[in-house]
Amino acid sequence: MIRKIIQIDEDKCNGCALCTTVCAEAALEMVDGKAKVVGDFLCDGLGACLDVCPVDALRIVEKEVNDYDPKKAYDRVKDLRGEEAAQKVHGIDEVKNEPSHGHHAHPGCPGSAMRDMTSGPADSDTKSIETKSQLRQWPIELHLLSPQAPYLQDADLLIAADCVPFAYPNFHQKFLTGKILAILCPKLDDSHDQYVDKLAEMFATKSIKSITIVHMEVPCCGMEQLVRAALEKSGKNITIKDYTISIGGEIV
């Protein structure tokens, strides 16, 4: 059928990956440093990605393509990002025969848009550092974090189990200061292979300077094995610091 769909000018694309983070249907993916539409049936053609492209490499065109398939988009997003993200896929209410209340879900989730806070002024005041967030980027969920995000270049990477900041009271000052953060749950997230692939791509392409792993003492928090598998797949040799946090909030 002839319908609207996103078209990408590869000559203009600078590989920033911003468009991949706002596409609720995960129709866009980085391939060899360029954004690609991975399946025409995944793109709803509504253009949530247009506003975030800094080089105007995206536009909407009308051409003969497969019809948009919200069910396939839902399944893909669920596999890549989890159920909560999949619920934001455009048109999924109609697929599930649920009331749409006269409107569709927002085609792009603003909460997933990439933000780089690393360029702000350094804060040398000790009291201020103790009370300020040390978060340097958004998003932080590994599900949503693009391996091609520019702030990963030459970064000190902190990979934390998502329980850690709640158990360890001084998380920001002890671990997060000066680092780029990725959080996940090794037990509950059904994305082990995808996480290994995503981390391996980061390690291989972004000259990561160091890796800090912070996980809980419970046996099911198998963070170290996941990260080391990704490191082996990347073929890189990167320094790893590994910290274990007790349920009582102490470094073991």
Secondary structure, 3 states (H helix, E strand, C coil): CEEEEEEECCCCCCCCCHHHHHCCCCCEEEECCEEEECCHHHCCCCCCCHHHCCCCCEEEEEEECCCCCHHHHHHHHHHHHCHHHHCCCCCHHHHCCCCCCCCCCCCCCHHHCCEECCCCCCCCCHHHHHHCCCCCEECCECCCCCCCCHHHCCCEEEEEECCHHHHCCCHHHHHHCCCEEEEECCCCCCCHHHHHHHHHHHHHHCCCCEEEEEEECCCCCCHHHHHHHHHHHHCCCCEEEEEEECCCCCEC
